[in-house]
Amino acid sequence: MEEVSSNVEHLKIKENLISDYDKYYLSMEDLFTSAASVALYIVLICVAFYDSKVLLVVTLPLSFVIPFFEKDQFIKKRKEKLLNEFKDFLRVLKTFLEASYSVENAFAMSVRDVMMLHGKESMMVKELKSMVSLLKINKPIDVVFKKFADKTHMEDIIDFSEVFIISKLHGGNISKIIGNTINVINDKIEVKIEIDTVTASKRFEQKLMNLLPFLIIIYMNISSSSFLRPLYTTLEGRLLMTFALVVYFFSVKISKKILEIEV
């Protein structure tokens, strides 16, 4: 009877789990938030680079299409959030292991503490609840954790999973091995967070610089419209503005790459 109730509990939890962290399904909130950002850029491009209301009407619907091609950004943000939650889980797990709890009990006890840190709807809490419910029906903890690690496709979590499985297979002081592994991975995660903190101001500056060309062109259109009029009324002018727009997009891509520092 207990096994049946554990299975039912696991099925309920499983419905809310993410099956693959490399896949993302846009919610309505994600879609409208991203579409608003894209729409702003479309308006700025049509006004600043082409001064065309017709082009604006034609291209504005693309603001609801482009977000579907930018799922990588949503996936990256979700993984960063999961990594932060996983970091706190490792700290909690290490505390219970040092208090001489078994690995299985340490996982079960970690749920409450991680829930206090990130809330009951957090990804790590849902994953931990799922793992604990599987442990209750005698699923091996190394198999359960490996399944979780594999679906995250995240190097830090997979590395921890591999060391965890090896330590279970070959025996030895599992708590000490896992504790050492936690320290190494935790340091790496801390470095990533520190890099993000240090480059935060630069990323903000980058966003301001991305808007600057539009503001300059719009200002010049307002202050001396006749000076820029040939750029919007002649074929050569439109080609020149298109070339400038392409250069702008390449510059934005390069600036993003410069700020993407991998550990």
ABEGO torsion letter per residue (X at the ends): XAAAAAAAAAAAAAAABBABAABBBBBAAAAAAAAAAAAAAAAAAAAAAAGBAAAAAAAAAAAAAAAAAAAAAAAAAAAAAAAAAAAAAAAAAAAAAAAGBBAAAAAAAAAAAAAAAAEAABAAAAAAAAAAAAAAAGBBAAAAAAAAAAAAGBAAAAAAAAAAAAAAAAEEBAAAAAAAAAAAAAAAAAAAAAAAAAAAAAAAAAAAAAAAAAAAAAAAAAABAAAAAAAAABAAAAAAAAAAAAAAAAAAAAAAAAABBBX
